[in-house]
Amino acid sequence: MTSPTDEPILDPSDYNPLVKSIACGNVVCSIFENRGQRNGYATLYYTVKATRGYRDANGNWVYTNSFYKSHLPQLIHVYQKALEFLEDADSESPF
C-alpha cells in the first residue's frame, strides 16, 4: 500500500530510466520506469516503446517506430517478453 510522501514528486518526463531492453532481430522493446503522483500518493509505473533500427544510404543507423508486416512476429515476441517482465515487476513492487 502506498502513502503520501513529503518528497517532491518528479515530473515523469524527467525521471524515466531505462529498466530493460528486449531485442528480436532489429526490433527492440525498451521498458522505462516512471514515477508520479496520483491522488496524493507516490506511484510507480512503466512505459514501453518499440523501435526498429536500420542503416540509411550513408550507412548511418536510423531508428523508427514504424514497422512492416514482416516485423509483426518480432514485435509480438518483444511485447510478450515485456509483458512477462512487467507482470513479474508488479508482483514485486511495493506500490
Residue frames as qw, qx, qy, qz and C-alpha x, y, z in Angstrom:
[[0.000, 0.889, 0.457, 0.000, 0.00, 0.00, 0.00],
 [0.417, 0.415, -0.019, 0.808, 1.29, 3.48, -0.81],
 [0.306, -0.748, -0.416, 0.417, 1.34, 6.50, 1.40],
 [0.223, 0.963, 0.046, 0.143, 1.59, 10.23, 0.78],
 [0.755, -0.059, -0.072, 0.649, 5.13, 11.50, 0.65],
 [0.149, -0.911, -0.066, 0.378, 6.65, 14.80, 1.64],
 [0.472, -0.254, 0.507, 0.675, 9.32, 14.38, -1.01],
 [0.383, 0.553, -0.155, -0.723, 8.83, 16.40, -4.18],
 [0.786, 0.302, 0.540, 0.005, 7.34, 14.33, -6.98],
 [0.221, -0.363, 0.547, 0.721, 9.42, 14.38, -10.11],
 [0.624, 0.495, -0.113, -0.594, 7.82, 15.05, -13.45],
 [0.894, 0.052, 0.445, 0.026, 7.63, 11.62, -15.14],
 [0.686, 0.708, -0.034, 0.163, 9.33, 13.05, -18.23],
 [0.014, 0.838, -0.493, 0.233, 12.32, 13.96, -16.03],
 [0.389, -0.406, 0.799, -0.214, 12.61, 10.55, -14.38],
 [0.914, 0.238, 0.073, -0.322, 12.29, 7.62, -16.71],
 [0.174, -0.582, 0.774, 0.181, 15.37, 5.43, -16.52],
 [0.702, 0.252, -0.579, -0.328, 15.64, 2.51, -18.87],
 [0.725, -0.368, 0.491, -0.313, 14.86, -0.66, -16.92],
 [0.650, -0.052, 0.737, 0.176, 15.23, -3.28, -19.64],
 [0.436, 0.523, -0.408, -0.609, 15.67, -3.70, -23.37],
 [0.720, 0.082, 0.688, -0.038, 14.39, -6.76, -25.19],
 [0.252, 0.565, -0.492, -0.613, 15.58, -7.38, -28.74],
 [0.742, 0.222, 0.632, 0.033, 14.49, -9.68, -31.51],
 [0.587, 0.512, 0.358, 0.515, 16.34, -9.09, -34.75],
 [0.263, 0.245, -0.002, 0.933, 16.38, -5.35, -35.39],
 [0.425, -0.665, -0.315, -0.527, 13.26, -4.73, -33.27],
 [0.336, 0.051, -0.646, 0.683, 13.85, -3.53, -29.72],
 [0.446, -0.739, -0.407, -0.300, 11.35, -3.02, -26.93],
 [0.276, 0.276, -0.480, 0.786, 12.54, -0.63, -24.20],
 [0.490, -0.675, -0.550, -0.040, 10.91, -0.54, -20.78],
 [0.166, 0.462, -0.264, 0.830, 11.15, 2.66, -18.76],
 [0.361, -0.496, -0.680, 0.401, 10.41, 3.23, -15.09],
 [0.039, -0.557, -0.138, -0.818, 8.36, 6.29, -14.27],
 [0.251, -0.378, -0.680, 0.576, 7.34, 7.90, -11.02],
 [0.134, -0.467, -0.286, -0.826, 4.44, 10.21, -10.50],
 [0.141, 0.081, 0.640, -0.751, 1.69, 11.13, -8.12],
 [0.367, -0.330, -0.667, -0.558, -1.92, 10.02, -8.10],
 [0.578, -0.668, -0.371, -0.288, -4.47, 11.13, -5.54],
 [0.326, -0.848, 0.312, -0.277, -1.66, 12.46, -3.35],
 [0.861, -0.323, 0.382, 0.090, 0.26, 9.19, -3.37],
 [0.003, -0.620, 0.679, 0.393, 3.59, 8.41, -5.00],
 [0.909, 0.262, 0.251, -0.204, 3.18, 5.94, -7.83],
 [0.245, -0.443, 0.748, 0.430, 5.50, 3.81, -9.91],
 [0.792, 0.466, 0.314, -0.237, 4.54, 2.79, -13.41],
 [0.501, -0.225, 0.631, 0.548, 6.22, 1.59, -16.56],
 [0.564, 0.685, -0.033, -0.461, 6.08, 2.68, -20.17],
 [0.721, -0.010, 0.616, 0.318, 7.08, 0.61, -23.17],
 [0.361, 0.774, -0.206, -0.478, 8.47, 1.77, -26.51],
 [0.831, 0.126, 0.476, 0.257, 9.26, -0.32, -29.58],
 [0.184, 0.817, -0.325, -0.440, 11.78, 0.78, -32.19],
 [0.904, 0.268, 0.260, 0.206, 13.36, -0.69, -35.28],
 [0.238, -0.741, 0.378, 0.501, 16.87, 0.08, -36.39],
 [0.803, 0.452, 0.307, 0.238, 18.16, 0.13, -39.94],
 [0.442, -0.362, 0.262, 0.778, 21.02, 1.67, -41.89],
 [0.407, 0.813, 0.136, -0.393, 20.35, 4.55, -44.26],
 [0.760, 0.633, -0.007, 0.145, 22.01, 5.05, -47.67],
 [0.176, 0.817, -0.450, 0.315, 25.09, 6.54, -45.93],
 [0.653, 0.064, -0.704, 0.271, 25.47, 3.60, -43.58],
 [0.116, -0.289, 0.489, -0.815, 24.26, 5.53, -40.52],
 [0.131, -0.341, -0.914, 0.177, 21.92, 3.86, -38.07],
 [0.341, -0.241, -0.115, -0.901, 18.39, 5.25, -38.09],
 [0.015, 0.210, 0.909, -0.361, 15.67, 4.33, -35.60],
 [0.386, -0.177, -0.330, -0.843, 11.97, 4.40, -36.26],
 [0.391, 0.071, 0.754, -0.522, 8.73, 3.34, -34.63],
 [0.714, 0.386, -0.130, -0.570, 7.26, 2.29, -37.98],
 [0.451, -0.228, 0.861, 0.054, 7.14, -1.39, -38.85],
 [0.474, 0.202, -0.624, -0.588, 6.37, -3.59, -41.82],
 [0.897, -0.137, -0.088, -0.411, 4.09, -6.61, -41.74],
 [0.805, 0.228, -0.507, 0.206, 7.19, -8.80, -41.68],
 [0.140, 0.402, -0.583, 0.692, 8.19, -7.25, -38.34],
 [0.665, -0.422, -0.051, -0.614, 4.97, -8.26, -36.59],
 [0.899, -0.181, -0.389, 0.085, 6.30, -11.62, -35.31],
 [0.508, 0.178, -0.410, 0.736, 9.29, -9.81, -33.78],
 [0.248, -0.427, 0.125, -0.861, 7.00, -7.17, -32.24],
 [0.820, -0.365, -0.253, -0.361, 4.76, -9.85, -30.77],
 [0.815, -0.036, -0.443, 0.371, 7.78, -11.60, -29.29],
 [0.308, 0.229, -0.364, 0.849, 9.33, -8.50, -27.66],
 [0.437, -0.414, 0.016, -0.798, 5.95, -7.25, -26.37],
 [0.868, -0.299, -0.363, -0.159, 5.19, -10.69, -24.90],
 [0.685, 0.006, -0.439, 0.582, 8.57, -10.71, -23.14],
 [0.003, 0.353, -0.202, 0.914, 7.94, -7.14, -21.92],
 [0.668, -0.428, -0.181, -0.581, 4.56, -8.18, -20.53],
 [0.865, -0.208, -0.426, 0.163, 6.13, -11.11, -18.69],
 [0.456, 0.165, -0.365, 0.794, 8.82, -8.83, -17.24],
 [0.223, -0.380, 0.083, -0.894, 6.26, -6.23, -16.13],
 [0.783, -0.396, -0.322, -0.356, 3.96, -8.81, -14.57],
 [0.772, -0.135, -0.435, 0.443, 6.92, -10.07, -12.53],
 [0.231, 0.249, -0.235, 0.911, 7.89, -6.49, -11.61],
 [0.469, -0.466, -0.128, -0.739, 4.31, -5.72, -10.50],
 [0.838, -0.367, -0.400, -0.062, 4.26, -8.75, -8.22],
 [0.680, -0.115, -0.337, 0.641, 7.45, -7.48, -6.51],
 [0.102, 0.499, 0.012, 0.861, 6.55, -3.78, -6.43],
 [0.165, -0.318, -0.677, 0.643, 5.66, -2.17, -3.09],
 [0.218, 0.152, -0.040, -0.963, 3.39, 0.27, -4.95]]
